[in-house]
Amino acid sequence: LGSTYVKLGQFIASAPTLFPPEYVKEFQYCLDQTRPIPFSEVQAVLQSEFYPKSYAQIFRYIDPKPLASASIAQVHAGTLRTGEDVVIKVQRPDAQETL
């Protein structure tokens, strides 16, 4: 249920008309303090997910700068070897500890 609690907090933070202002304000701090994980860690996660294949066999390009970074995952733009543009969602290595 860990990720459910994170999503619940995000919902409270983004629904100021449904919850007391002090709750909304406190949960908004959680939304504002998510730093991106280094691209080297993203690469390590991808490598472990696609093992024994190398993720480089699947993706022609992955933008090292994330499109977004959140409490559970980070999103990067990329291009498959086939030429298709994709969005790659990578779970943060510390997500389980956070939850």
C-alpha positions as a printed NumPy array, in Angstrom:
array([[  0.   ,   0.   ,   0.   ],
       [  3.031,   2.305,   0.147],
       [  2.538,   3.874,  -3.263],
       [ -1.15 ,   4.304,  -2.469],
       [ -0.229,   6.559,   0.461],
       [  2.074,   8.629,  -1.748],
       [ -0.704,   9.059,  -4.312],
       [ -3.166,   9.947,  -1.553],
       [ -0.797,  12.669,  -0.333],
       [ -0.458,  13.993,  -3.887],
       [ -4.243,  14.045,  -4.211],
       [ -4.636,  15.981,  -0.967],
       [ -1.974,  18.471,  -2.077],
       [ -3.757,  19.105,  -5.351],
       [ -7.333,  19.335,  -4.016],
       [ -7.451,  22.482,  -1.856],
       [-11.25 ,  22.699,  -1.907],
       [-11.698,  19.22 ,  -0.439],
       [ -9.273,  19.265,   2.502],
       [ -8.325,  21.621,   5.325],
       [ -5.793,  24.258,   4.199],
       [ -3.148,  23.135,   6.719],
       [ -3.215,  19.586,   5.259],
       [ -2.96 ,  20.854,   1.694],
       [ -0.064,  23.158,   2.573],
       [  1.933,  20.407,   4.31 ],
       [  1.423,  17.858,   1.537],
       [  2.447,  20.424,  -1.097],
       [  5.931,  20.463,   0.44 ],
       [  6.275,  16.831,  -0.601],
       [  5.487,  17.726,  -4.202],
       [  8.023,  20.556,  -4.32 ],
       [ 11.029,  18.704,  -2.912],
       [ 11.61 ,  15.853,  -5.351],
       [ 15.067,  16.14 ,  -6.848],
       [ 15.93 ,  14.265, -10.027],
       [ 18.073,  11.182,  -9.663],
       [ 21.38 ,  11.254, -11.55 ],
       [ 21.274,   9.837, -15.067],
       [ 23.898,   7.256, -14.114],
       [ 21.369,   5.774, -11.663],
       [ 18.689,   5.793, -14.364],
       [ 21.068,   3.878, -16.621],
       [ 21.743,   1.331, -13.869],
       [ 18.004,   0.762, -13.335],
       [ 17.43 ,   0.314, -17.068],
       [ 20.352,  -2.081, -17.333],
       [ 19.014,  -4.24 , -14.505],
       [ 15.477,  -4.214, -15.947],
       [ 16.537,  -5.306, -19.433],
       [ 19.281,  -7.776, -18.383],
       [ 20.671,  -9.858, -20.061],
       [ 20.026,  -7.462, -22.941],
       [ 21.627,  -4.051, -22.799],
       [ 19.175,  -1.151, -22.8  ],
       [ 21.401,   0.319, -25.55 ],
       [ 20.123,  -2.484, -27.806],
       [ 16.581,  -1.179, -27.333],
       [ 17.012,   2.604, -27.203],
       [ 18.87 ,   4.672, -29.768],
       [ 18.767,   7.701, -27.482],
       [ 17.632,   8.621, -23.97 ],
       [ 17.649,  12.268, -22.971],
       [ 19.688,  12.502, -19.756],
       [ 17.579,  15.47 , -18.601],
       [ 14.288,  14.204, -17.097],
       [ 10.961,  15.522, -18.335],
       [  9.661,  15.118, -14.79 ],
       [ 10.771,  13.748, -11.456],
       [  8.372,  12.585,  -8.773],
       [  8.368,  10.667,  -5.519],
       [  8.172,   7.214,  -7.101],
       [  9.5  ,   7.583, -10.638],
       [ 11.279,   9.802, -13.115],
       [ 10.401,  10.259, -16.791],
       [ 12.783,  10.66 , -19.728],
       [ 12.224,  11.198, -23.441],
       [ 13.854,   8.655, -25.703],
       [ 13.996,   7.088, -29.132],
       [ 13.808,   3.378, -29.835],
       [ 16.2  ,   1.7  , -32.28 ],
       [ 13.2  ,   1.496, -34.634],
       [ 13.011,   5.305, -34.679],
       [  9.866,   5.671, -32.571],
       [  9.856,   8.447, -29.977],
       [  8.93 ,   7.175, -26.518],
       [  8.625,   8.293, -22.925],
       [ 10.504,   6.121, -20.439],
       [  9.285,   5.944, -16.851],
       [ 11.948,   4.7  , -14.443],
       [ 11.18 ,   3.831, -10.835],
       [ 13.497,   5.572,  -8.418],
       [ 16.008,   3.121,  -6.879],
       [ 14.965,   4.289,  -3.404],
       [ 11.205,   4.102,  -4.081],
       [ 10.65 ,   1.015,  -1.938],
       [ 12.497,   2.623,   1.   ],
       [ 10.436,   5.789,   0.578],
       [  7.209,   3.834,   0.643]])
